[in-house]
Structure formats: C-alpha cells, structure tokens
C-alpha cells in the first residue's frame, strides 16, 4: 500500500513532526510505501517539502498526486496549516475526496468547548474524511456530544504511542535547577489552549503542601499569532505571589534538550 502523509516533519521541530516521523518509521518497518508532503524545511527519505502556510491548498494536493497514493493520511492541528486556525487544509481533503482517494485524518486536538471557528473546521473534516483517528476516549465522547451521529461512525480511538527512553543523568544540574527541589513541569508551545496560566494560579496552593516545589515552564510561541498570549503569560508570572518558585526555559527544544527537561 502506498500512503501519502500530509504533516509537518523533521527537522522542523514540533510535536506532530516528531509524532509523524516515529509513526512513518514504524509503518515502513511493516512494509508500507510511505511518502510525506510537508512544509518547506522538512527533509528525509521520500519527504517532499512542498508548501508554506499560504499555498498549502494547491501545492500539497499537486505534489501528493505525483506519487499516486492509495490513501492519504492528514495530521491535523489548528496551528499547523496557516491562518484562520488552519482552514487551508479543508480544500486539500475535499480535493482527494473528489477523485476518490480515501482520506484518514488524525485529530490531535479536540476541544471540549470549541469556539465557533474550531467547530466549523472540525465539522468539515468529519464530513469529508473517510476515517477519523483520535487518541483519547474523551475526544470521541466530545465529538459525539457536539456533532450528529452520522459524523461519528467513522471515528476510532487509537492510543498515542510513547518513546521508551532512559532518564538523562544529572538532568537538573544540566538545566541549572536545584537537585533537592520537586519539579512541576509544563512544556510545549505557548498558546491559550495549553492553559499555562492555570498552573501559575494553583502554584501557591501547591506550595502550601510542598514548600520547596519549583514550577518549570518550557517552550516558545509557534508563530506571532500567540505573541500576545506569551506576553500576558510572562506578566502573569511577574505578578504571581509564587514567582520566586517559577523558572522559564525559552526557545526551540531539540530532542536531547526535551529529554533532559523531562528527566
């Protein structure tokens, strides 16, 4: 079977790029013929860096057609495919549907209380994809609550995989963190859906039980769309009565740094 992936991909550094790389490697070990159509900057075996956020609609579709996929698998995240919450992915899915190529879409984010724009995009993905994958049972139940049953019949729950890695020795020392402190970690892109501010608000309560705890926030914004949220988050930290117990690690985190922080 020849599978066409539309996704971010290494060396682009984002969670879905890493997810896709591990998944595709596993599929190839099973004998699948896999091609990847990705953002400019991606590279690898049978990886085609074809589009930016503004020309996804045409470029991704045209490049994918060249290797005549039997099926197309789209990795969906609202921030992955440009402005207006990634709406540019919708015409791509519809175009494959029009020529009879089955489309599977993995929804990496399902909001329990979506805004109207998120709901419109998800509804169109559900209506035009042949199969939908989510990683958690609550995501399936959320979709069932929000959308007609006809959209839910083709949704399957497939749990998210995880790498098995050994802890990095002396990780706290490498990050400049005290050895004797309990660490609370939030890591990822700074955007409203991550709710970093909630743990900041809860930290004073946590410190009453664990006085020596330290909150570590690690990440960056993915694009300027969330610059205001980042700035508000930093102001939130500066106003927190527990600000002396908060550390921020900024920047793009490569896999080694990511593993060190998790350790």
C-alpha positions, 0 to 999 in steps of 0.5 A: 500500500502506498500512503501519502502523509500530509504533516509537518516533519523533521527537522522542523521541530514540533510535536506532530513532526516528531509524532509523524516521523516515529509513526512513518518509521514504524509503518515502513518497518511493516512494509508500507510505501510511505511518502510525506508532503510537508512544509518547506524545511522538512527533509528525509527519505521520500519527504517532499517539502512542498508548501508554506502556510499560504499555498498549502491548498494547491501545492500539497494536493499537486505534489501528493498526486505525483506519487499516486497514493492509495490513501492519504493520511492528514495530521491535523492541528489548528496551528499547523496549516496557516491562518484562520486556525488552519482552514487551508487544509479543508480544500486539500481533503475535499480535493482527494475526496473528489477523485476518490482517494480515501482520506484518514485524518488524525485529530490531535486536538479536540476541544471540549468547548470549541469556539465557533471557528474550531467547530466549523473546521472540525465539522468539515473534516468529519464530513469529508474524511473517510476515517477519523483517528483520535487518541483519547476516549474523551475526544470521541465522547466530545465529538459525539456530544457536539456533532450528529451521529452520522459524523461519528461512525467513522471515528476510532480511538487509537492510543498515542504511542510513547518513546521508551527512553532512559532518564538523562543523568544529572538532568537538573544540574544540566538545566541549572535547577536545584537537585533537592527541589520537586519539579512541576513541569509544563512544556510545549508551545505557548498558546491559550489552549495549553492553559499555562496560566492555570498552573501559575494560579494553583502554584501557591496552593501547591506550595502550601503542601510542598514548600520547596516545589519549583514550577518549570515552564518550557517552550516558545510561541509557534508563530506571532499569532500567540505573541500576545498570549506569551506576553500576558503569560510572562506578566502573569508570572511577574505578578504571581505571589509564587514567582520566586518558585517559577523558572522559564526555559525559552526557545526551540527544544531539540530532542536531547534538550526535551529529554533532559527537561523531562528527566 
